[in-house]
Amino acid sequence: MKTKILKSIIPAAALALTLNFSSCIGDLDVSPINPQQTMEFDNDAVFNKIYASFSLTGQSGPNGNGDIDDVDEGRSGMFRSQWYLNEFTADEAHWVWATDAGIPELLHNSWGESCVFSAALYYRLYFTITLCNFYLGQEGNAADQEIRNAEVRFIRAYNYALVMDLYGNAAFTETVSAEMALGYSRSQFFEYVERELKECADLMAEPGKNTYGRADRVAAWNLLARIYLNAEVYTGTPRWDDAMTYAEKVINNGYYHLNTTGATNPVTGEKYTGYQMLFLADNNRNGAQYENLLVGLTDGETTKSYEGTNFLIQASYSNKVPTDNYAPSGADNNWGKCIRLRKQLIDKFFTTKPAEAATLQNMITAANDDRALFFNKGMDISVSDEGTDENLGYSCVKFRNVNSDGSNNAVIEFVNTDLPVMRIAEAYLTYAEASVRKNGAIGNSDAKAKIDELRTRAHAPVKSTYTLDDICDEWSREFWLEGRRRVDLIRFGKFAGQSSYKWEWMGGVYEGNQFPSYMSIFPLPVNEISNNKNPKQNTGY
């Protein structure tokens, strides 16, 4: 199943009043707008629009009719906005066009209360939350209505979990009304998300029994494991046992599993590892569908946007970089290697600067790890200068718009690679980390076994023991550029308010410099604070 561009029928005025911002007025193409007239609830349209929040940014394609005003539509999507906040602020990614408005503040960890990308994501999350609130307030009569309602509750909880992580203290509502939303603390969000996920999980489809692209209960279990792993950050109280319990439920679900099977492209002869298959254009059918617990459906014809994997692929490639034979992108457009990799990511795979690799297989062999999907020919390992020299910093060739079976995509201007929002691999590292935090690393065979499975899949050597520092690095090796790095660094005490771990341009200097601890969360938008007195601005902003 691939989503199509569908319009919701939420009254625009009610939406704006609920969220206390005006950006959605006129964007939902509502007819009629007279509240005295009867409106018919289009169950399928709103339901699909909610799922489309993982892939799309507006009503009519890549740009021109966006959901959120006052921000570039291409940068207003849920994943891309979240990616900016979690990757540019951490040790994996840099941006070639480092002077783009709003970008330097993220790259240099110097943002304030007017951070444009923080505000864009805040409004995006509450836009989707309001779609969910509206849907759940209707009397739907679909044959699978109970399951649909549970899925929408899950997606709402997913969005509130992001609010909890990124903003801490923020607005909360479960209804569409003119009443001001409540102000919730991080602990209140945690209690709400935990309760919602436990309740809706039992009502969602059993593992593998839903249509591809729709969530089932394993996604809810995985999100529970995720919030439990970060519970000490969110509430001050660790929940290691609960993290292990739900991670184990995910691992033992009976349907989803790590993809260990690769392929050989019959047309080009290129060999793909099991790990690479997760990020190719046919990841909805090449075996990766059994690892991806939740995806952002992406189709180059029907879901055109500058979001998700289209962003990751186009921004990683450049006409100036000869990757056609090394690891072709499969797309006919690129953005001049906007994304470049920081040295600290490469250091997770190499103890010394690697030699230039003639082929991707050479790079993987040198790293002794299938996950080292880098291009470095003619490139410096360090982003030593923030100018537009594309040869500073290695290139990412992890995400691609090619099919492992050699078939062609119908169009190549936009990509077909579904965005992995949640992968079962996360549960393996969640279990291992929680176990080591509770029981220590020495003699911890359970934790070792979980990490060994991931490293074996990547054809990387296993270790006798995995310390917390090892696990922190393993999170990066497995999930680099998938939009979560800041979250992991915070949990390991390697983000704000410390100087023991540094990366290029951290704090605004090449050598890295400390930045304040309050910046572990982002500011609420100025307009939100002005229009609603219930949420309070986060300390430090």
PELIN-V885185 format. One record per backbone hydrogen bond with DSSP energy under -0.5 kcal/mol. CO is the residue of the C=O (numbers start at 0). NH is the residue of the N-H. E is the energy in kcal/mol with one decimal. If there is no record, write none. Layout:
CO:NH:E ; CO:NH:E
This chain:
3:5:-0.6 ; 10:14:-2.0 ; 11:15:-2.3 ; 12:16:-2.2 ; 13:17:-2.1 ; 14:18:-2.0 ; 15:19:-1.5 ; 15:20:-1.2 ; 21:24:-1.2 ; 23:26:-2.2 ; 23:27:-0.5 ; 32:34:-0.6 ; 33:36:-1.9 ; 39:41:-0.6 ; 40:42:-1.1 ; 41:45:-2.2 ; 42:46:-2.4 ; 43:47:-2.7 ; 44:48:-2.1 ; 45:49:-2.0 ; 46:50:-1.7 ; 47:51:-2.5 ; 48:52:-0.6 ; 49:52:-1.0 ; 50:53:-1.8 ; 51:54:-2.1 ; 51:55:-3.6 ; 52:77:-0.7 ; 56:66:-2.7 ; 64:58:-2.7 ; 71:74:-1.4 ; 72:75:-1.8 ; 76:80:-2.1 ; 77:81:-1.8 ; 78:82:-3.3 ; 79:83:-2.4 ; 80:84:-1.7 ; 81:85:-2.0 ; 82:86:-2.8 ; 82:87:-0.7 ; 83:87:-1.1 ; 83:88:-0.5 ; 85:485:-1.4 ; 86:89:-1.5 ; 86:91:-0.6 ; 86:92:-0.9 ; 91:341:-2.2 ; 93:339:-2.0 ; 95:97:-1.9 ; 96:99:-1.9 ; 99:102:-2.2 ; 99:103:-0.7 ; 101:105:-0.7 ; 102:105:-0.9 ; 102:106:-2.5 ; 103:107:-2.3 ; 104:109:-2.8 ; 104:110:-0.7 ; 105:108:-1.0 ; 111:114:-1.6 ; 114:118:-2.0 ; 115:119:-2.2 ; 116:120:-2.0 ; 117:121:-2.1 ; 118:122:-2.4 ; 119:123:-2.1 ; 120:124:-2.9 ; 121:125:-2.1 ; 122:126:-2.0 ; 123:127:-2.0 ; 124:128:-2.4 ; 125:129:-2.1 ; 126:130:-1.9 ; 127:131:-2.3 ; 128:132:-2.7 ; 129:133:-2.7 ; 130:134:-2.5 ; 131:135:-2.6 ; 132:136:-0.9 ; 133:136:-0.8 ; 134:137:-1.5 ; 137:139:-1.1 ; 141:144:-1.8 ; 143:147:-2.6 ; 144:148:-2.9 ; 145:149:-1.9 ; 146:150:-2.3 ; 147:151:-2.5 ; 148:152:-2.3 ; 149:153:-2.2 ; 150:154:-2.6 ; 151:155:-2.5 ; 152:156:-2.6 ; 153:157:-2.7 ; 154:158:-2.2 ; 155:159:-2.4 ; 156:160:-2.2 ; 157:161:-1.6 ; 158:162:-2.1 ; 159:163:-2.6 ; 160:164:-2.2 ; 161:165:-2.9 ; 162:166:-2.8 ; 162:167:-1.3 ; 163:167:-0.6 ; 165:521:-3.4 ; 166:168:-2.2 ; 167:169:-0.5 ; 169:183:-3.2 ; 171:181:-2.0 ; 174:176:-0.7 ; 181:171:-2.1 ; 181:183:-0.6 ; 183:169:-1.8 ; 184:188:-2.3 ; 185:189:-2.4 ; 186:190:-2.4 ; 187:191:-2.2 ; 188:192:-3.1 ; 189:193:-2.7 ; 190:194:-2.1 ; 191:195:-2.8 ; 192:196:-2.5 ; 193:197:-2.0 ; 194:198:-2.1 ; 195:199:-3.0 ; 196:200:-2.0 ; 197:201:-0.8 ; 199:202:-1.0 ; 199:203:-1.0 ; 200:203:-0.9 ; 204:216:-2.4 ; 205:208:-2.5 ; 210:213:-2.4 ; 215:218:-1.2 ; 215:219:-0.9 ; 216:220:-2.3 ; 217:221:-2.4 ; 218:222:-2.1 ; 219:223:-2.1 ; 220:224:-2.5 ; 221:225:-2.1 ; 222:226:-2.4 ; 223:227:-2.4 ; 224:228:-2.1 ; 225:229:-1.4 ; 227:230:-1.1 ; 227:238:-0.7 ; 229:232:-0.7 ; 229:233:-2.0 ; 230:234:-3.4 ; 230:235:-0.8 ; 230:236:-0.7 ; 231:235:-1.1 ; 238:242:-2.2 ; 239:243:-2.4 ; 240:244:-2.6 ; 241:245:-2.4 ; 242:246:-2.1 ; 243:247:-2.4 ; 244:248:-1.6 ; 245:249:-2.0 ; 246:250:-2.5 ; 247:251:-2.5 ; 249:252:-1.4 ; 257:259:-0.7 ; 259:261:-0.5 ; 262:271:-3.6 ; 264:268:-2.5 ; 269:264:-3.3 ; 271:262:-1.8 ; 272:276:-1.8 ; 274:277:-1.2 ; 275:278:-2.0 ; 276:279:-1.0 ; 278:399:-2.5 ; 279:282:-1.5 ; 281:284:-2.2 ; 281:285:-1.8 ; 286:289:-1.5 ; 287:290:-2.0 ; 287:291:-2.2 ; 289:256:-3.0 ; 290:292:-0.7 ; 290:423:-2.2 ; 293:420:-2.1 ; 293:421:-2.0 ; 294:296:-0.8 ; 295:418:-2.4 ; 298:302:-2.3 ; 306:309:-1.1 ; 306:310:-1.2 ; 307:311:-1.9 ; 308:312:-2.7 ; 309:313:-2.4 ; 310:314:-2.3 ; 312:315:-0.9 ; 312:316:-0.9 ; 313:316:-0.5 ; 313:334:-2.7 ; 314:338:-2.9 ; 316:334:-0.5 ; 316:336:-2.9 ; 317:320:-1.0 ; 319:321:-0.6 ; 320:322:-2.0 ; 322:326:-2.5 ; 323:327:-0.6 ; 325:359:-0.6 ; 328:400:-4.0 ; 337:95:-3.0 ; 337:339:-0.5 ; 339:93:-3.0 ; 340:393:-0.5 ; 341:344:-1.2 ; 341:345:-1.2 ; 342:346:-2.4 ; 344:347:-1.3 ; 345:348:-1.8 ; 345:349:-1.7 ; 358:362:-1.6 ; 359:363:-2.6 ; 360:364:-2.6 ; 361:365:-2.3 ; 362:366:-2.1 ; 363:367:-1.3 ; 363:368:-1.7 ; 368:371:-1.7 ; 370:372:-2.0 ; 371:373:-1.6 ; 372:396:-2.3 ; 374:394:-2.5 ; 375:378:-2.2 ; 379:392:-2.3 ; 381:383:-1.4 ; 387:389:-0.7 ; 388:391:-1.6 ; 390:379:-3.2 ; 390:392:-0.8 ; 393:340:-2.3 ; 394:374:-1.8 ; 401:280:-2.1 ; 401:281:-0.6 ; 402:405:-1.6 ; 406:402:-0.6 ; 411:331:-1.9 ; 415:417:-0.6 ; 417:419:-0.6 ; 418:295:-2.3 ; 418:420:-1.0 ; 421:292:-1.9 ; 421:293:-1.5 ; 422:425:-1.7 ; 423:426:-1.1 ; 423:427:-0.9 ; 424:428:-1.5 ; 425:429:-2.6 ; 426:430:-2.5 ; 427:431:-2.1 ; 428:432:-2.8 ; 429:433:-2.5 ; 430:434:-2.4 ; 431:435:-2.4 ; 432:436:-2.6 ; 433:437:-1.8 ; 434:438:-3.4 ; 435:439:-2.1 ; 440:443:-1.8 ; 442:444:-1.7 ; 443:447:-2.2 ; 444:448:-2.4 ; 445:449:-1.6 ; 446:450:-2.0 ; 447:451:-2.8 ; 448:452:-1.6 ; 449:453:-1.2 ; 450:454:-2.6 ; 451:455:-2.8 ; 452:456:-2.0 ; 453:457:-1.5 ; 454:459:-3.3 ; 455:458:-1.6 ; 457:369:-2.9 ; 464:466:-0.6 ; 466:470:-2.2 ; 467:471:-2.5 ; 468:472:-2.0 ; 469:473:-2.0 ; 470:474:-2.2 ; 471:475:-1.1 ; 472:476:-2.5 ; 473:477:-2.5 ; 474:478:-2.2 ; 475:479:-1.4 ; 478:481:-2.2 ; 483:486:-0.6 ; 483:487:-1.4 ; 484:488:-2.5 ; 485:489:-2.3 ; 486:490:-1.6 ; 487:491:-1.6 ; 488:493:-3.2 ; 489:492:-1.6 ; 494:497:-0.7 ; 502:505:-2.0 ; 504:507:-2.2 ; 505:508:-1.1 ; 505:512:-1.5 ; 508:504:-0.8 ; 508:511:-1.3 ; 509:504:-0.6 ; 514:496:-3.3 ; 515:518:-1.4 ; 516:519:-1.6 ; 517:520:-1.3 ; 524:528:-1.8 ; 525:529:-2.1 ; 526:530:-2.2 ; 527:531:-1.9 ; 537:540:-1.8
